[in-house]
């Protein structure tokens, strides 16, 4: 199993909660051999954080202007992920049973959503699977 971080929109998160499935292929982020090679002095915790923050950045760019200014990232454990550049991976699909948690901004970012560097200063909060429905 491999931990991946999938940036989702509010609509995708709602579909994942209600349908228990998110059809792929899905762009995601994970610790890859490419990341380890590019950052040989890093450790597992730093590499995981880099993958998470890459997904958080994607969440900002994928957000529709009408959506709440909040980053939504699903952490999931999958059997298959095809590595791309850096932390990028592709996941065939995502099922509810693979979901480990949701990482999200605890409050709306407001104007910070327009500045990825400023948004990165806000720590994402971890929400267990039983708490995810509150975001739908």
Residue pairs with C-beta under 8 A, 6 or more apart in sequence:
1 77
1 78
1 79
2 30
2 77
2 78
2 79
2 81
3 30
3 31
3 48
3 51
3 75
3 76
3 77
3 100
4 28
4 29
4 30
4 51
4 75
4 76
4 77
4 78
4 81
4 89
4 91
5 28
5 29
5 30
5 51
5 52
5 54
5 55
5 56
5 73
5 74
5 75
5 76
5 103
6 22
6 26
6 27
6 28
6 29
6 55
6 73
6 74
6 76
6 91
6 94
7 27
7 28
7 29
7 55
7 56
7 58
7 59
7 62
7 71
7 72
7 73
8 16
8 22
8 59
8 62
8 72
8 73
8 74
9 62
9 63
9 64
9 67
9 72
10 67
10 68
10 72
10 135
10 136
12 22
13 72
13 74
13 102
13 132
13 135
13 136
14 136
15 21
15 22
16 22
16 74
16 94
16 96
16 99
17 96
17 132
17 133
17 136
18 136
20 95
20 96
20 97
21 93
21 94
21 95
21 96
22 93
22 94
22 95
23 93
24 90
24 91
24 92
24 93
24 94
25 90
25 91
25 92
25 93
26 90
26 91
26 92
26 93
26 94
27 58
27 88
27 89
27 90
28 55
28 81
28 88
28 89
28 90
28 91
29 51
29 52
29 54
29 55
29 58
29 87
29 88
29 89
30 51
30 81
30 83
30 87
30 89
31 44
31 47
31 48
31 50
31 51
31 87
32 83
32 84
32 86
32 87
32 88
32 89
33 83
34 83
34 85
34 86
34 87
35 42
35 47
35 50
35 51
35 86
35 87
36 42
36 47
38 86
39 46
39 47
39 50
42 50
50 87
51 87
52 73
52 75
52 103
52 124
53 120
54 86
54 87
54 88
55 73
56 71
56 73
56 103
56 119
56 120
56 124
57 116
57 120
59 71
59 72
59 73
60 71
60 113
60 116
60 119
63 69
63 71
63 113
68 108
69 105
69 108
69 109
69 110
69 112
69 113
70 104
70 105
70 107
70 108
70 109
70 113
71 103
71 104
71 105
71 109
71 119
71 124
72 102
72 103
72 104
72 135
73 102
73 103
73 104
73 124
74 94
74 99
74 101
74 102
74 103
75 99
75 100
75 101
75 102
75 103
76 91
76 94
76 98
76 99
76 100
77 98
77 100
78 91
78 94
78 98
80 91
80 92
81 89
81 90
81 91
82 89
82 90
83 89
84 90
96 129
99 129
99 132
100 129
101 126
101 127
101 128
101 129
102 126
102 127
102 129
102 131
102 132
102 135
103 124
103 125
103 126
103 127
104 124
104 125
104 127
104 135
105 119
105 122
105 124
105 125
106 123
106 125
109 119
109 122
112 118
112 119
112 121
112 122
113 119
127 134
127 135
